[in-house]
Amino acid sequence: MSTVGQRIKKCRMDKKISQLRLAELIGRQQQTISSFESDLVMPSENAFQKLARVLKVHVAWLRYGPG
């Protein structure tokens, strides 16, 4: 089973978006995206919403994986 960070990274890479660009699109720092992808920091509800919108996935999938 994949982690939240692994799912964020997979979506980002599938869309060929850099960490820096994703950070810009959701109004965060590149280091924050790195922390999300490394599972060091769990995204806030607001961040989940923005990530889902930019990555074009459901929040539930980002949060819990395939269900």
C-alpha positions in Angstrom: 0.0 0.0 0.0 1.3 3.4 -0.9 1.6 6.4 1.5 0.2 9.9 1.1 3.6 11.1 0.1 4.1 8.4 -2.5 0.7 9.2 -4.0 1.5 12.9 -4.2 4.9 12.2 -5.8 3.4 9.7 -8.3 0.7 12.2 -9.4 3.2 15.0 -9.6 5.7 13.0 -11.7 3.0 11.6 -13.9 2.0 15.2 -14.7 5.7 16.2 -15.2 5.4 18.9 -12.6 8.5 19.8 -10.5 8.2 20.2 -6.7 8.9 23.9 -7.1 6.1 24.3 -9.7 3.6 22.3 -7.6 4.6 24.5 -4.6 3.9 27.6 -6.6 0.5 26.3 -7.8 -0.7 25.6 -4.3 1.0 28.5 -2.6 3.6 26.7 -0.5 7.3 26.3 -0.4 9.2 23.6 -2.4 10.5 22.3 1.0 6.9 21.7 2.1 6.2 19.6 -1.0 9.4 17.6 -0.3 8.2 17.1 3.3 4.8 15.9 2.1 6.4 13.5 -0.4 8.8 12.2 2.3 5.9 11.6 4.7 7.6 13.9 7.2 4.6 16.3 7.3 0.9 15.5 6.6 -0.8 18.0 4.4 -3.5 20.2 6.1 -7.1 19.9 4.8 -6.5 23.0 2.8 -3.4 21.6 1.3 -5.1 18.4 0.4 -7.9 20.3 -1.4 -5.3 22.4 -3.4 -3.2 19.3 -4.2 -6.2 17.4 -5.4 -7.4 20.3 -7.6 -3.9 20.8 -9.2 -3.2 17.1 -9.6 -6.8 16.3 -10.7 -7.5 13.6 -8.3 -10.0 13.1 -5.4 -9.0 14.2 -2.0 -10.0 10.8 -0.6 -7.6 9.0 -3.0 -4.7 11.3 -1.9 -5.6 10.7 1.7 -6.4 7.0 1.8 -5.4 5.5 -1.5 -7.4 3.3 -3.8 -10.4 2.0 -2.0 
